[in-house]
C-alpha cells in the first residue's frame, strides 16, 4: 500500500492519448485512500499541456496509485527546498564578489 502522507509530494504521470507522450507533474498530498488506491492533493506544477483548461497550478486532484512515478516525503521535500535556497545564496554571494 501507499506510504503517502499529508504534505508529501508525488510525481504523477498524465498520459496524452493523442500523442502517446505523457507529462509528469508534482502533486502535494492532502490525504490518501488505501482501499481505493487513490491520492488526493493539490497540483504543484504549471502544466505544459492544455488539458481543456481544467488542470492548472493549484488544482485539486485525485490520482490513482498506478499513475505515481516518484515519491518525496515531506521531510525530504523540505530539505531539498532548503538546499536550493542555500545554493542560490552562495551563487549570489559569489557573483557579488
C-alpha positions as CSV (number, residue, x, y, z in Angstrom):
1,X,0.0,0.0,0.0
2,X,1.0,3.6,-0.3
3,X,3.2,5.3,2.2
4,X,1.9,8.7,1.2
5,X,1.3,11.2,4.0
6,X,-0.1,14.7,4.2
7,X,2.5,17.2,2.9
8,X,4.4,14.6,0.9
9,X,4.9,15.1,-2.9
10,X,4.2,12.5,-5.5
11,X,5.2,12.8,-9.2
12,X,2.2,11.8,-11.3
13,X,2.1,10.8,-14.9
14,X,-0.6,12.4,-17.1
15,X,-0.8,10.4,-20.3
16,X,-1.7,12.1,-23.6
17,X,-3.9,9.7,-25.5
18,X,-3.4,11.6,-28.8
19,X,0.4,11.8,-28.9
20,X,1.3,9.0,-26.5
21,X,3.7,11.3,-24.7
22,X,3.0,11.8,-21.1
23,X,3.6,14.8,-18.8
24,X,4.9,14.3,-15.3
25,X,3.9,16.8,-12.6
26,X,4.2,17.1,-8.8
27,X,1.2,16.7,-6.5
28,X,1.2,17.8,-2.9
29,X,-0.6,15.1,-0.9
30,X,-3.6,16.1,1.2
31,X,-4.8,12.5,2.0
32,X,-4.9,9.0,0.6
33,X,-7.4,6.2,0.4
34,X,-5.5,2.9,0.5
35,X,-8.7,0.8,-0.1
36,X,-9.3,2.7,-3.4
37,X,-5.6,3.3,-4.0
38,X,-6.1,7.0,-4.6
39,X,-4.1,10.0,-3.5
40,X,-5.9,13.4,-3.1
41,X,-3.9,16.6,-3.4
42,X,-3.0,19.9,-5.0
43,X,-1.1,20.2,-8.2
44,X,2.3,21.9,-7.6
45,X,3.3,22.4,-11.2
46,X,2.2,24.6,-14.0
47,X,1.1,22.1,-16.7
48,X,2.7,22.3,-20.2
49,X,-0.3,20.6,-21.8
50,X,-3.7,22.3,-22.1
51,X,-6.0,19.6,-20.6
52,X,-9.0,21.6,-21.7
53,X,-8.2,24.3,-19.2
54,X,-9.3,22.0,-16.3
55,X,-5.8,21.2,-14.9
56,X,-3.7,24.1,-13.7
57,X,-1.3,25.0,-10.8
58,X,-3.3,24.6,-7.6
59,X,-5.9,22.3,-9.0
60,X,-7.3,19.7,-6.5
61,X,-6.9,16.3,-8.0
62,X,-7.5,12.6,-7.2
63,X,-5.0,10.3,-8.8
64,X,-4.5,6.5,-8.8
65,X,-1.5,5.0,-7.2
66,X,-0.8,3.5,-10.7
67,X,-0.1,7.0,-12.0
68,X,2.5,7.7,-9.4
69,X,6.1,7.6,-10.6
70,X,8.1,9.1,-7.7
71,X,7.5,10.0,-4.1
72,X,9.2,12.5,-1.8
73,X,8.4,12.6,1.9
74,X,7.5,16.0,3.4
75,X,10.8,15.9,5.3
76,X,13.0,15.2,2.2
77,X,11.0,17.7,0.1
78,X,11.6,20.5,2.7
79,X,15.3,19.6,2.8
80,X,15.6,19.8,-1.0
81,X,13.9,23.3,-1.0
82,X,16.2,24.5,1.8
83,X,19.3,23.1,0.0
84,X,18.3,25.0,-3.2
85,X,17.9,28.3,-1.3
86,X,21.3,27.8,0.3
87,X,22.9,27.0,-3.0
88,X,21.3,30.1,-4.5
89,X,22.6,32.3,-1.7
90,X,26.1,31.0,-2.3
91,X,26.0,31.7,-6.0
92,X,24.5,35.1,-5.4
93,X,27.2,36.0,-3.0
94,X,30.0,34.7,-5.3
95,X,28.6,36.9,-8.2
96,X,28.8,40.0,-6.0
97,X,32.4,39.3,-5.1
